[in-house]
Amino acid sequence: MEKSLLIAGSIAIDSIETPNDKRENILGGSVTHALIPSGKRVPVFPVGIVGSDFSDEGSQIYETFSETTENIQCASGNTFSWGGRYHENWDKRDTLFTELGVFEDYKPEITETARSADVIFLANIHPALQLSVLEQCSPRLVITDSMNLWIDTAKEKLLEVLNKTDIFLVNEDESKQLTEKNGIEEAAADILQLGPETVIIKKGSSGSAVFTNDECTCIPAVSGITVQDPTGAGDTFGGGMAASLVLGEPLIDAVSSGTAWASACVEGFGIEMTIKINSAEIEQRKSEILGAVSSC
């Protein structure tokens, strides 16, 4: 069977305000953002839930980029929705509202075919749901993302997930929050003791740092990018990286690919730029990134 990717996370309807513009009711969520860069390259099984209000346009996007949508549940009620406002410097955002809708009682159910996916990307959802997915599958590689909310409210469950994780994605502040350390080097060292073989600390416009027990590699961001909307950049990064790992690329190449995809994501609202950008442009950006990779 051809190697494939399973992505579990949220499917959302977003309303976003930035210093320059505002968009309402656009397709978002961690699964959605990760699906586009991966679904263009490898067979992807998205896992999530939508409500009866989910649009035909959204359904068409999932049909286009998924191997199958059999693992997307549809329940009576409203799709999970989120609203956020970014500050002038882009470094912070305020959550305006979070309405769980059908996501509140969601329990992942994975088909037999999807359970055999080679790689799993556990995108940002409650760690208990991430564990539920892992219990149903037996992948070669597990990539996990998380966020400050789960560190605050579900840390013990998150630690269980980390014990079953190969590559952990986390941003700089969250790495320090999780470990109570002041520097990312110390934080990464602690996280590596919790189960993952690799910790990737995302640093926004400064790129990322890839930590293993043996070394640290700094991956730069793409230069000359005009940010329109940062929402979903981390999920896009994870999806782009995961697809490269499914295809057998070396880790640093895969991280560079994820970085290139994330740079496209922030240039538009929602998924508009990740859908539009072509593979040649991604490869060009990836080449630029790889040419500037360095040891930390």
C-alpha positions in Angstrom: 0.0 0.0 0.0 1.2 3.5 -0.8 2.5 5.4 2.3 0.0 7.8 3.7 -0.7 10.4 6.4 -3.4 10.7 9.0 -4.2 14.1 10.4 -6.3 14.5 13.5 -7.4 17.9 14.8 -10.1 20.5 14.5 -12.2 21.7 11.6 -13.4 25.3 12.2 -15.1 28.3 10.9 -12.9 31.3 11.7 -13.5 35.0 11.9 -10.2 37.0 11.9 -9.3 40.6 12.4 -5.8 41.8 11.6 -4.2 45.3 11.6 -5.0 45.5 7.9 -8.2 43.6 7.2 -11.0 41.5 8.5 -12.6 38.2 7.3 -15.6 36.4 8.7 -16.7 32.7 8.4 -13.7 31.4 6.6 -12.6 27.7 6.6 -10.0 27.0 9.3 -9.0 24.6 12.0 -5.8 22.6 12.5 -6.8 19.7 10.2 -7.8 22.1 7.4 -4.5 24.1 7.5 -2.4 20.9 7.6 -4.4 19.1 4.9 -3.7 21.5 2.0 0.1 21.3 1.9 0.1 17.5 2.6 -2.9 16.6 0.4 -1.2 18.1 -2.6 1.6 15.6 -2.2 0.6 12.4 -0.4 -2.6 10.4 0.4 -4.2 12.0 3.5 -6.8 10.7 5.9 -8.3 13.7 7.8 -9.9 13.0 11.1 -12.4 15.4 12.6 -16.0 16.6 12.9 -18.2 19.2 11.3 -21.7 20.4 11.9 -24.8 20.4 9.7 -24.0 24.0 8.9 -20.7 23.1 7.1 -20.6 24.6 3.7 -20.6 22.9 0.3 -17.4 24.8 -0.4 -15.7 23.4 2.7 -16.8 19.9 1.8 -15.4 20.3 -1.7 -12.0 21.4 -0.4 -11.9 18.3 1.8 -13.0 16.1 -1.1 -10.3 17.6 -3.3 -7.3 17.2 -0.9 -8.2 14.0 1.0 -7.7 10.4 0.1 -11.2 9.9 1.7 -13.4 11.9 4.0 -14.8 8.8 5.7 -13.2 9.8 9.0 -14.9 13.2 9.0 -18.0 12.9 11.2 -21.0 15.1 10.5 -23.3 15.8 13.4 -26.4 17.9 13.9 -25.5 21.3 15.2 -22.9 24.0 14.5 -19.3 23.5 13.4 -16.7 24.6 15.9 -16.0 28.3 15.4 -13.3 30.7 16.6 -12.7 34.4 16.4 -9.4 36.2 16.9 -7.9 39.7 16.7 -4.2 40.3 16.0 -2.3 43.2 17.6 -0.3 45.7 15.5 3.0 44.0 16.0 1.5 40.5 15.1 3.2 39.0 18.2 0.0 38.7 20.2 -3.6 38.0 19.5 -6.8 38.1 21.5 -9.4 35.3 21.3 -12.8 37.0 20.7 -14.9 33.9 21.0 -14.7 30.1 21.0 -17.9 28.1 20.2 -17.3 24.4 20.4 -20.5 23.3 18.8 -20.4 19.7 17.7 -16.8 19.5 18.7 -17.8 19.5 22.4 -18.9 15.8 22.4 -16.6 14.6 19.7 -15.0 11.1 19.9 -12.7 10.2 16.9 -13.6 7.0 15.1 -11.1 5.8 12.5 -11.7 3.4 9.6 -9.6 0.3 9.2 -7.8 1.7 6.1 -6.9 5.0 7.8 -5.5 3.1 10.9 -2.7 1.8 8.7 -1.4 5.3 7.8 2.4 5.4 7.9 2.6 8.7 9.7 0.2 10.4 12.1 0.1 14.2 12.6 -1.8 14.9 15.9 -2.6 18.5 15.2 -3.8 20.8 17.9 -6.7 19.3 19.9 -7.3 18.1 23.5 -4.6 15.5 24.4 -7.4 13.0 25.4 -8.5 13.0 21.8 -5.0 12.6 20.6 -4.6 9.6 22.8 -7.9 8.2 21.4 -6.5 8.4 17.9 -3.2 6.7 18.9 -5.0 3.9 20.6 -6.7 3.1 17.3 -3.6 3.2 15.1 -0.1 1.8 14.7 2.0 4.3 12.7 5.7 4.3 12.0 6.0 7.9 13.1 3.9 10.2 15.3 4.2 14.0 15.1 2.4 16.0 17.8 1.4 19.6 18.2 -0.1 21.2 21.2 -0.8 24.6 22.8 -0.7 26.6 26.0 -4.3 25.8 26.9 -3.6 22.1 27.1 -0.4 22.7 29.1 -2.5 24.6 31.6 -5.6 22.3 31.7 -4.6 18.8 30.6 -0.8 18.5 31.3 -1.0 14.9 32.5 -2.8 13.8 29.4 -0.3 15.8 27.3 2.6 14.0 29.0 1.0 10.7 28.1 0.8 11.8 24.4 4.5 12.9 24.5 5.5 9.5 25.7 4.1 8.1 22.5 5.4 10.9 20.2 8.4 10.9 17.9 8.5 14.5 16.9 7.0 17.3 19.1 6.1 20.7 17.7 5.8 23.6 20.2 6.4 27.3 20.1 9.0 29.1 22.2 6.7 30.3 25.0 4.9 27.0 25.2 8.2 25.1 25.5 9.1 27.2 28.5 5.7 26.9 30.0 5.7 23.1 29.7 9.1 22.7 31.3 9.3 25.8 33.5 12.7 26.6 32.0 13.9 30.1 30.9 15.7 29.1 27.7 14.7 27.0 24.7 17.8 24.9 24.9 17.0 23.8 28.5 13.3 23.4 27.6 14.1 21.2 24.6 16.5 19.0 26.7 13.7 18.5 29.3 11.1 17.6 26.6 13.5 15.1 25.0 13.4 13.2 28.3 9.6 12.9 28.1 9.5 10.7 25.0 10.1 12.5 21.7 13.3 11.8 19.8 13.0 15.3 18.2 11.7 18.6 19.5 11.0 21.4 17.0 10.6 24.8 18.7 8.8 27.2 16.4 9.9 30.9 16.6 7.6 32.6 14.2 9.3 35.1 12.0 12.7 33.8 13.3 12.2 30.3 12.0 12.6 27.3 14.2 15.1 25.2 16.1 15.3 21.4 15.7 16.6 19.6 18.7 17.7 16.0 19.1 19.8 14.4 21.8 22.9 14.9 19.6 22.5 18.3 18.0 20.5 21.5 17.4 19.8 22.9 13.9 18.5 26.4 13.2 16.0 26.7 10.3 15.5 30.2 9.1 12.2 31.7 8.0 11.6 32.8 4.4 12.7 36.4 3.8 10.6 39.1 2.2 7.2 37.8 3.3 4.3 40.3 3.8 2.1 38.9 6.6 -1.7 39.1 6.0 -2.9 36.5 8.5 -0.7 34.2 10.7 -3.6 31.9 11.6 -2.8 28.3 10.9 0.8 28.8 10.0 2.0 26.3 12.6 -0.5 23.7 11.4 0.5 24.4 7.8 4.1 23.9 8.8 3.2 20.6 10.4 1.3 19.3 7.4 4.0 20.3 5.0 6.7 18.7 7.1 4.7 15.5 7.7 4.1 15.0 4.0 7.8 15.2 3.3 8.5 12.6 6.0 5.9 10.3 4.4 7.9 10.7 1.2 11.1 9.7 3.0 12.9 13.1 3.0 15.5 13.7 5.7 14.3 15.6 8.7 15.9 19.0 8.0 14.6 18.9 4.4 11.1 18.1 5.8 11.3 21.0 8.3 12.4 23.3 5.5 9.5 22.2 3.4 7.1 22.9 6.3 8.7 26.3 6.7 8.2 27.1 3.0 4.5 26.1 3.2 4.0 28.2 6.4 5.5 31.2 4.6 2.8 30.9 2.0 0.0 30.5 4.6 0.7 33.9 6.3 0.6 35.7 2.9 -3.2 35.3 2.7 -6.2 34.8 4.9 -7.1 31.2 5.9 -6.0 28.7 3.3 -6.3 30.9 0.2 -2.5 31.1 -0.5 -1.7 27.5 0.4 -4.2 26.5 -2.2 -2.9 28.9 -4.8 0.8 28.5 -4.5 2.5 26.0 -6.9 5.1 23.4 -6.2 7.9 25.3 -8.0 7.5 28.3 -5.7 7.5 26.0 -2.7 10.7 24.3 -3.9 12.3 27.7 -4.5 11.6 28.8 -1.0 12.7 25.5 0.4 16.0 25.8 -1.4 16.5 29.3 0.1 15.9 27.9 3.5 18.2 24.9 3.2 21.0 27.3 1.9 20.8 29.2 5.2 20.5 26.3 7.7 23.1 26.4 10.5 24.0 24.7 13.7 22.6 26.4 16.8 
